[in-house]
Amino acid sequence: MRELTMSDCDVVTERIFDAPRERVFRAFSDPSILARWWGPDGFTNTFKVFDFEPGGLWKFTMHGPDGVNYPNESVFSLITRPERIEFDHVLGTPFKAIFAFIEQEGKTLLHWTMRFPTAEACAKVRDFVISANGENLDRLEEQLERLSGRAPA
């Protein structure tokens, strides 16, 4: 994984997964799979609404390992199977999330951009986001191994 800075308003993370693009996309688009890995280490999720279509709502609560609940609400703005997902996070710190799924010889390069409305907003969360995104993608990698049958369920 590497963190790339596109602008002062963006945090960009990339990782290559040893999984076909369709499987990686499914891990983002199937709420029963997504709820198992979304978030940093120790977090769990309760999904209330997951309307996976442009204009659709994604409303859920992340439960922190410290017992604190973090309500989240996003609106999907673009879905192109199996290449791209975009949503606007509208509750709490606003940002646009852009996920590009790039096929590379049977593997998938995930290019993840979090775009904040201002450089100041981005600077406030940048260090946390870089660390949390890494943990999030570690959890995704474990889930992809389970989906492939290479790891215990």
C-alpha angles and dihedrals in degrees: 000000000000132000115224125188113219095173139340088272097051137076110193124190127182133190135167115225124200091230136091117267093246091058093049091047090049090054087060099039102043107076094204089059097036093054090059096060111018113118139027124307115304096018125124129190140221111198115207099173129011109171100170102200135089107289090018123135126239109194121172146139123238112210112211123216086244091062094254117134119220115198114211133189128182137167120218110233102175135016121177111172119255099350111059146014125185129180138169115230103216106172118075115346105016120227141145117242117207121186119187117189109203119189115225115178096311093324129092129232108206112204109192122187124185108193117195124198094241139019088240093056090048094048091053093060104022098103093045092045094051091052095041093048090053091052090045092054091046088057091047090052090053090049092050090052089053091049090051092050092243095113134042115269 
